[in-house]
């Protein structure tokens, strides 16, 4: 998992599975929203969707990357 945060969002990306697709989890700073993205290795096409019920992973907006990293790990391990 690698930090790809920007000034507007906390974000991590990782490669997983036999297909070696690229995955991202993003949080717009100051919100409790989460977005999940996948880039298929074979097409390079990105697909992004909102995470339903992000309160399963956080109860308040993360204030630091360290806090967001805990959210991301719980999402990935779920």
N, C-alpha and C positions, 0 to 999 in steps of 0.2 A: 504494500500500500504506500502510495507516495502523495505528498502534499502538493496540490495544484491550486491552492487558494489564490484569490485575487482581492483587491480592495473591496469589491462588492459582495464577495461570497467566500465561505469556507468550502473547500472541495478536496476530495481524495479520488485517486484512480488506482485501479489494480487490474491485473490480468489473471484470469482463472479458467479452469476447465480444459478439456482436451482441445477445444476449438481455439483457445488462446484469444478470446474476445477481450476487448478493453471495456472496463466498467467504471462508472463515476457515481459518486454520491455528492450532492451539492446542497448547501444551505445558504439562502440569501441572508446576509448578515442582519441581525436585529429581528428576525422572524423565527417561527417554529416550523416553517415549511421545509420539506425535503423533496429533492428531485433525484431520480435514478436514471442514469443513461447507460446505454450499451452501444459500442461501436463494433460491428461485426468485422472480423479480420478478413473474411473473404470479399466483402464488398466495400468496406471502409465507410459504410453508411451509419450515421448516428440515429438512435431512437431515444427519446427522452419522455419520461412520464412522471407525474406527481406521485409521491408515496402516500398511499391512503393511511389515514390515522397515524401521522408521525408522532403523536403523543405516546405511542408505544416505545419510542426510543429517546424522547426528551420531553421535559415538562416546562422548559423555559429556553429562550434563545441562547445558544452558546456565546460566551464572551471572548473566547480565545480558541486558537486551533487545538490546544490540548483538550478543552471541553468537547469540541466537535469530534476529535479523534475517538473519544469514548463512545459518542453517538454512532459514529461510522462503524466501529468494531462491533457494537451490539447489533447493528443492522446486518452486517455481513455474516455474523455468526448465527443469526436467527434462522 
